[in-house]
Amino acid sequence: MADGRELIYYDRGTPPTDRAVADLRPLDAVVPSSEIRQDPMTGAWVTVAAHRQARTYHPPADECPLCPSREGRLSEIPAGDYQVAVFENRFPSLAGEPGTHPVPPALDDPLHSRGPGVGRCEVVCFTADHDASFADLDEDHARLVLNAWTDRTAELSALPGVRQVYCFENRGTEIGVTLAHPHGQVYALPFVPPRTAKMIDRAARHRAATGRNLFDDLVAAERASVGIPSAGSPAATGASAGSSPSDHPEDSRVVLAGDHWTAFVPFAARWPYEVHLFPNRRVPDFTGLNEDERAEFPRIYLDLLRRFDRLFGDGDQQVRAPYIAAWHQAPAGHEDELALHLELFTVRRTADKLKYLAGTESGMEAFMNDVAPEFAARRLREVGQAPAAASTPESTPESTPESTPESTPESTSDTTPDPTAEEAQR
């Protein structure tokens, strides 16, 4: 890019020949300026990145920086079209490798620990279509995004000073999204964030008490609630829960169960509608998924997102669910115990009510949920049976464990290969 940032295109099939188009914008080089400070009371690290106050904020659609460039309007993507594109954030919270930042003045004070905000923040543009959503993608395109996440996880994990790679998507103005174009982000973090630190502690306690892995037991217990054996047992092969609500006990929290993935509402859900999605076979991160797991992923994930889009509204009055899709991957040194999984949740509790983090949640980190997890799971199972025309405000085709979303003209009949050095064009 014009300011030295890296841009990567991911494509299915033969890449276009015009990807060498230059970024002609007059941009100054990005200079890392953030730092991390440790809270002495909790041990949590806080990133201070004052330069982000100047980042792009709710531009009009015809000035979107994530759309392809066109004559008279240059964007972050120099090419005139793309399938999936990843680039370094122009306003990163974390940037650079150790030694590239100005070192904060030393403080000989254990109450004021701090360091340079090294790491990397990347933007993942899921599609060139400004008006689409992840749920609108076809299965081949969703697989391409998975390949991009996998490639970035492998590369960023190898950077000096990186402790954990975090892939996520924020959708909706209610979440605080400032760019409407369908996109996510990847953070290469120089520390283990608080939620992961708590998981490490709980997994260690569970191992000490039972001799087993916490995440294996969680997935096995939820699958057993709908009569599916745990992963790895002979009877588990091909034993998938049906998509009909009647296939589940009334109090089941399972939303979807495939041969290789299981989605369920957690027992102690924090958010009105929250779903955790695990591969049935525990792996530490995206790079550990095998071909069967990768092949099933698009169908399961798209089905789940489309159910969220059917949660609110009635008939023609559909309300897209604002959500956060947070992919948890094992940090360095904890690959043997922690598990890759998604935590997907919406801040909407009804069509016209939001879940605000008020006094107990924001002040004490003690969540109070207005929706029973078992009811949320039952509702998510029910909306899986909605007619295709009512799936989203844009009438996105329905996808269930027995169906495949309609292909778009961009799709191909070839199975997308696993990410390789050739697939990522730099």
VENGIMO-V76061 format. One record per pair of residues at least 24 apart in sequence whose ideal C-beta (glycine too) atoms are under 8 Angstrom apart, sorted by the first residue. I is the first residue (numbers start at 0). J is the second residue. If there is no record, write none. Layout:
I;J
I;J
This chain:
0;26
0;75
0;77
0;86
0;87
1;25
1;26
2;26
2;27
2;28
2;29
2;89
3;28
3;29
4;29
4;86
4;87
4;89
5;86
5;87
5;425
6;75
6;76
6;77
6;84
6;85
6;86
6;87
6;425
7;84
7;85
7;86
7;147
7;423
7;424
7;425
8;78
8;81
8;82
8;83
8;84
8;423
8;424
9;82
9;83
9;84
9;85
9;143
9;146
9;147
9;150
9;418
9;422
9;423
9;424
10;81
10;82
10;83
10;143
10;422
10;424
11;82
11;139
11;140
11;143
11;410
11;411
11;413
11;415
12;411
12;413
14;424
15;78
15;80
17;78
17;79
18;78
18;424
20;68
20;77
20;78
20;79
21;77
22;73
22;77
23;73
23;77
24;73
26;89
29;87
29;89
29;91
29;94
31;91
31;94
31;95
31;99
31;100
31;115
31;116
31;117
32;100
32;101
32;116
33;91
33;92
33;93
33;94
33;115
33;116
34;100
34;103
34;113
34;114
34;115
34;116
35;113
35;114
35;115
35;116
35;189
35;190
36;111
36;112
36;113
37;112
37;113
39;109
39;110
39;111
39;112
41;193
42;196
43;192
43;193
43;196
44;190
44;192
46;92
46;93
46;116
47;116
48;91
48;92
48;93
48;116
50;90
51;90
51;92
53;90
54;89
54;90
54;177
55;89
55;90
55;177
55;178
56;177
57;177
57;178
57;179
58;178
60;129
60;179
63;129
63;178
63;179
63;180
64;178
65;122
65;124
65;129
65;178
65;180
65;182
66;127
66;129
66;180
67;127
75;122
76;124
76;127
80;127
81;124
81;127
82;126
82;127
82;140
82;143
82;409
83;123
83;124
83;125
83;126
83;140
83;143
83;144
83;147
84;123
84;124
85;121
85;122
85;123
85;124
85;147
85;151
85;185
86;121
86;122
87;119
87;120
87;121
87;122
88;120
88;121
88;122
88;184
91;119
91;120
92;116
92;118
92;120
92;186
93;117
93;118
93;119
93;120
93;186
93;187
93;188
93;189
94;118
94;119
94;120
96;158
96;159
96;160
97;159
97;160
114;189
116;189
117;160
117;189
118;158
118;160
118;161
118;186
118;187
118;188
118;189
119;155
119;158
119;161
119;185
119;186
119;187
120;184
120;185
120;186
120;187
121;151
121;155
121;184
121;185
121;186
122;182
122;183
122;184
123;147
123;148
123;151
123;166
123;182
123;183
123;184
123;185
124;180
124;181
124;182
125;181
125;182
125;183
126;181
128;181
129;179
129;180
129;181
130;393
131;181
132;170
132;181
132;304
132;308
132;319
132;391
132;393
132;395
133;168
133;170
133;181
133;301
133;304
133;324
134;301
134;304
134;305
134;307
134;308
134;390
134;391
134;395
135;181
135;391
135;393
135;395
136;301
137;404
137;405
137;406
137;407
137;409
137;410
138;297
138;298
138;301
138;398
138;403
138;404
139;297
139;406
139;410
139;411
139;415
140;407
140;409
140;410
141;296
141;297
141;300
141;301
142;293
142;294
142;296
142;297
142;415
143;415
145;285
145;293
145;296
145;297
146;415
146;416
146;417
146;418
146;422
147;418
148;185
148;285
148;326
149;285
149;286
149;288
149;417
149;418
150;418
150;422
150;423
151;185
152;185
152;284
152;285
152;286
152;328
153;286
153;418
155;185
155;187
156;187
156;284
156;286
156;331
158;187
160;189
161;187
161;188
161;189
161;331
162;188
162;189
162;190
162;191
162;330
162;331
163;187
163;188
163;190
163;191
163;192
163;195
163;328
163;329
163;330
163;331
164;188
164;284
164;328
165;192
165;325
165;326
165;327
165;328
166;285
166;326
166;328
167;323
167;324
167;325
167;326
168;322
168;323
168;324
169;322
169;323
170;319
170;321
170;322
170;323
170;324
171;319
171;320
171;321
171;322
172;321
173;321
173;346
173;347
173;353
174;321
174;322
174;323
174;346
176;321
183;324
191;330
194;327
195;327
195;330
195;337
198;327
198;337
199;330
199;333
199;336
199;337
202;336
202;337
203;336
206;336
212;281
212;336
212;338
213;336
214;277
214;281
214;337
214;338
214;340
215;281
215;338
217;277
218;261
218;277
218;279
218;281
221;252
221;253
221;261
221;263
222;253
222;256
222;261
222;279
224;248
224;250
224;251
224;252
224;253
225;251
225;253
225;256
227;256
229;279
230;279
230;280
231;280
235;279
239;400
241;400
242;380
242;383
242;384
242;399
242;400
242;401
243;380
243;384
244;377
244;380
244;381
244;384
247;376
247;377
247;380
249;373
249;377
250;373
251;373
251;376
251;377
252;372
252;373
252;376
253;376
254;303
254;306
254;376
254;379
254;380
254;383
255;299
255;302
255;303
255;383
255;400
257;295
257;298
257;299
257;400
258;291
258;295
259;291
259;292
259;295
259;296
260;292
260;295
260;296
260;299
262;299
262;303
263;376
264;372
264;373
264;375
264;376
264;379
265;372
266;372
267;372
268;344
268;368
268;370
268;372
268;375
269;344
269;366
269;368
270;344
270;345
270;346
270;354
270;366
270;368
271;345
271;346
271;347
271;348
271;354
271;368
271;369
271;370
271;375
272;307
272;310
272;320
272;344
272;345
272;347
272;348
272;370
272;375
272;378
272;379
273;342
273;343
273;344
273;345
273;372
273;375
274;303
274;341
274;342
274;343
274;344
274;379
275;340
275;341
275;342
275;343
276;300
276;303
276;340
276;341
276;343
277;338
277;339
277;340
277;341
278;338
278;339
278;340
281;338
281;339
282;338
282;339
283;328
283;329
283;333
283;334
283;335
283;337
283;338
283;339
284;328
284;329
284;334
284;339
285;326
285;328
285;339
287;339
288;339
290;417
293;417
294;414
298;398
298;400
298;403
299;400
300;341
301;398
301;404
302;383
302;398
302;399
302;400
303;343
304;343
305;390
305;391
305;395
305;397
305;398
306;379
306;382
306;383
307;343
307;345
307;379
308;390
308;391
308;392
308;395
309;382
309;383
309;385
309;389
309;390
309;391
310;345
310;347
310;378
310;379
310;382
311;347
311;349
311;350
312;350
313;350
314;389
316;350
317;389
317;391
317;392
318;347
318;350
318;392
319;391
319;392
320;345
320;347
321;345
321;346
321;347
322;346
